[in-house]
Amino acid sequence: MRLFATALLAGLCLIIGIYPLAYVLTDDRFGLLQSKPNAVVGSSWWRLGFHAHILSGGVALSVGWSQFVHGWRTRFPRVHRAVGRLYVVLVLVSGLAALSIAPYTSTGWVAALAFGILAVIWLTVTVLAWDSIRRRDVQRHKAFMVYSFSACCAAVTLRLWLPVLLLVLRLDFSVAYPIVAWLCWVPNLLVARLINSRTAAASR
């Protein structure tokens, strides 16, 4: 079961992690850009922030899952540390870029607030995870990394929840997107809290 869960997580992270390349290789109105006003899409600063966010975030998602494979961590500690440093840099780039583009969310302030809070949380817990391992506090580092990658996986859960809201519940996009802006990460962090609580209880 654990192997299946790891394989499923890895598969979803790799698929969604590669997905941002479609925005680079296709026209300007691909995917979510279809809902953006011309003034936003035509802004060079917004486009810089958007591409920095999705590309660095996609790579962070693609490599981040491997940090939780126990066998890889113990067998290849140098690789684990190198990938960890890369992940932190990618999160800093993607998170700061997310903060810059969050106010331009096309469905209004509710979604903008959700994505802005997510960016702040993602940046904060990632920096705390890095600071913890720098201080050699391994347990605290692991706990914050669980929170960090749970926030990173909002990119996955958003794309799982959105079709449910649009196709199953038949909600209009203007209603569904503000909902999914919160739904994609709040449950993730609650699951992360449960995982950390169980880990802490098992270590006592």
C-alpha positions as CSV (number, residue, x, y, z in Angstrom):
1,M,0.0,0.0,0.0
2,R,2.8,2.4,0.9
3,L,4.6,1.6,-2.4
4,F,1.3,2.2,-4.3
5,A,0.8,5.5,-2.5
6,T,4.3,6.6,-3.3
7,A,4.0,5.7,-6.9
8,L,0.7,7.5,-7.2
9,L,2.1,10.6,-5.6
10,A,5.2,10.5,-7.8
11,G,3.2,10.1,-10.9
12,L,0.8,13.0,-10.1
13,C,3.7,15.2,-9.2
14,L,5.6,14.5,-12.3
15,I,2.6,14.9,-14.6
16,I,1.5,18.2,-13.0
17,G,5.2,19.3,-12.7
18,I,5.7,18.9,-16.4
19,Y,2.4,20.5,-17.3
20,P,3.6,24.2,-17.0
21,L,5.7,23.5,-20.2
22,A,2.5,23.6,-22.1
23,Y,2.2,27.3,-21.3
24,V,5.6,27.9,-22.8
25,L,5.1,25.7,-25.9
26,T,1.6,26.8,-26.8
27,D,-0.2,30.1,-27.5
28,D,-1.0,32.8,-25.0
29,R,-4.5,31.6,-24.3
30,F,-3.8,28.1,-23.1
31,G,-5.5,26.8,-19.9
32,L,-6.3,29.2,-17.2
33,L,-5.0,32.1,-19.3
34,Q,-8.3,32.0,-21.1
35,S,-9.9,33.7,-18.2
36,K,-7.3,36.5,-17.9
37,P,-8.0,40.0,-19.3
38,N,-5.8,41.1,-22.2
39,A,-4.3,43.8,-20.0
40,V,-3.0,41.3,-17.6
41,V,-1.8,38.7,-20.1
42,G,-0.1,41.5,-22.1
43,S,1.9,42.8,-19.1
44,S,5.5,41.7,-19.4
45,W,6.0,41.9,-15.6
46,W,2.9,39.7,-15.0
47,R,4.1,37.2,-17.6
48,L,7.5,37.1,-15.9
49,G,6.0,36.4,-12.6
50,F,3.6,33.9,-14.0
51,H,6.2,31.9,-15.8
52,A,8.6,32.1,-12.8
53,H,5.9,30.7,-10.6
54,I,4.7,27.8,-12.7
55,L,8.1,26.7,-14.1
56,S,10.0,26.8,-10.8
57,G,7.0,25.4,-8.9
58,G,6.7,22.6,-11.4
59,V,10.3,21.6,-10.9
60,A,9.9,21.8,-7.1
61,L,6.9,19.5,-7.4
62,S,8.7,17.1,-9.7
63,V,11.7,16.7,-7.4
64,G,10.1,17.3,-4.0
65,W,8.3,14.0,-3.6
66,S,11.6,12.0,-3.8
67,Q,12.7,13.7,-0.5
68,F,10.2,11.6,1.4
69,V,11.4,8.2,0.1
70,H,13.2,6.8,3.2
71,G,15.4,4.4,1.2
72,W,16.7,7.2,-1.0
73,R,17.4,9.5,1.8
74,T,19.5,7.0,3.7
75,R,21.3,5.5,0.7
76,F,22.1,8.7,-1.1
77,P,22.4,11.5,1.6
78,R,24.4,13.8,-0.6
79,V,21.8,13.6,-3.3
80,H,19.1,14.2,-0.7
81,R,20.9,17.4,0.5
82,A,21.5,18.6,-3.1
83,V,17.9,18.1,-4.1
84,G,16.8,19.7,-0.8
85,R,18.8,22.9,-1.6
86,L,17.4,23.0,-5.1
87,Y,13.9,22.6,-3.7
88,V,14.3,25.5,-1.3
89,V,15.6,27.8,-4.1
90,L,12.7,26.8,-6.4
91,V,10.2,27.4,-3.7
92,L,11.6,30.9,-2.9
93,V,11.4,31.8,-6.6
94,S,7.9,30.3,-7.1
95,G,6.5,31.5,-3.8
96,L,7.6,35.1,-4.3
97,A,6.4,35.1,-7.9
98,A,3.0,33.7,-6.7
99,L,2.7,36.7,-4.3
100,S,3.3,39.1,-7.1
101,I,0.6,37.6,-9.4
102,A,-2.0,36.6,-6.7
103,P,-3.7,40.1,-6.8
104,Y,-4.4,39.5,-10.5
105,T,-6.5,36.4,-10.0
106,S,-9.3,36.8,-12.5
107,T,-12.1,35.6,-10.2
108,G,-11.8,38.2,-7.6
109,W,-10.4,38.9,-4.1
110,V,-11.5,35.6,-2.5
111,A,-9.3,33.6,-4.8
112,A,-6.5,36.2,-4.7
113,L,-6.5,36.1,-0.9
114,A,-6.4,32.3,-0.9
115,F,-3.4,32.1,-3.2
116,G,-1.7,34.9,-1.4
117,I,-2.0,33.2,2.0
118,L,-0.9,29.9,0.4
119,A,2.3,31.6,-1.0
120,V,3.1,33.1,2.4
121,I,2.6,29.8,4.2
122,W,4.7,27.9,1.6
123,L,7.5,30.3,1.8
124,T,7.4,30.4,5.6
125,V,7.4,26.7,6.3
126,T,10.1,26.1,3.7
127,V,12.4,28.7,5.2
128,L,11.7,27.2,8.7
129,A,12.5,23.7,7.3
130,W,15.8,25.0,5.9
131,D,16.7,26.8,9.1
132,S,15.9,23.7,11.2
133,I,18.2,21.4,9.3
134,R,20.9,24.1,9.4
135,R,20.6,24.0,13.2
136,R,20.7,20.1,12.9
137,D,17.1,19.8,14.3
138,V,16.1,16.9,12.1
139,Q,12.7,16.2,13.5
140,R,11.6,19.8,13.2
141,H,13.0,19.9,9.7
142,K,11.0,16.8,8.7
143,A,7.8,18.3,10.1
144,F,8.2,21.6,8.3
145,M,9.1,19.8,5.0
146,V,5.8,17.8,5.3
147,Y,4.0,21.2,5.5
148,S,6.0,22.6,2.7
149,F,5.4,19.8,0.3
150,S,1.7,19.6,1.2
151,A,1.5,23.3,0.2
152,C,3.4,22.5,-3.0
153,C,0.9,19.8,-3.8
154,A,-1.8,22.4,-4.0
155,A,-0.9,22.4,-7.7
156,V,-2.0,18.7,-7.8
157,T,-5.1,18.9,-5.7
158,L,-6.3,22.1,-7.5
159,R,-6.4,20.1,-10.7
160,L,-8.1,17.2,-9.0
161,W,-10.8,19.3,-7.3
162,L,-11.6,21.7,-10.2
163,P,-13.1,19.1,-12.6
164,V,-15.2,17.9,-9.7
165,L,-16.6,21.3,-9.1
166,L,-17.0,22.1,-12.8
167,L,-18.2,18.8,-14.3
168,V,-19.8,16.9,-11.4
169,L,-21.3,19.8,-9.3
170,R,-21.8,21.9,-12.5
171,L,-20.6,25.1,-10.9
172,D,-19.8,28.1,-13.0
173,F,-16.0,28.8,-13.3
174,S,-16.5,32.1,-11.5
175,V,-17.9,30.2,-8.5
176,A,-15.7,27.1,-8.7
177,Y,-12.4,28.8,-8.9
178,P,-12.6,30.9,-5.6
179,I,-13.7,27.7,-3.9
180,V,-10.9,25.6,-5.3
181,A,-8.4,28.3,-4.4
182,W,-9.0,27.4,-0.8
183,L,-9.9,23.7,-1.3
184,C,-6.6,23.0,-3.0
185,W,-4.4,23.7,0.1
186,V,-6.4,23.9,3.3
187,P,-7.2,20.1,3.4
188,N,-3.6,19.4,2.4
189,L,-2.2,21.2,5.5
190,L,-4.8,19.4,7.7
191,V,-3.5,16.1,6.4
192,A,0.1,17.3,7.0
193,R,-0.8,18.2,10.6
194,L,-2.2,14.7,11.0
195,I,0.9,13.1,9.6
196,N,3.2,15.1,11.8
197,S,1.0,14.4,14.9
198,R,1.2,10.7,14.2
199,T,5.0,10.9,13.6
200,A,5.5,12.8,16.8
201,A,3.4,10.3,18.8
202,A,5.3,7.3,17.3
203,S,8.6,8.8,18.3
204,R,7.7,9.2,22.0
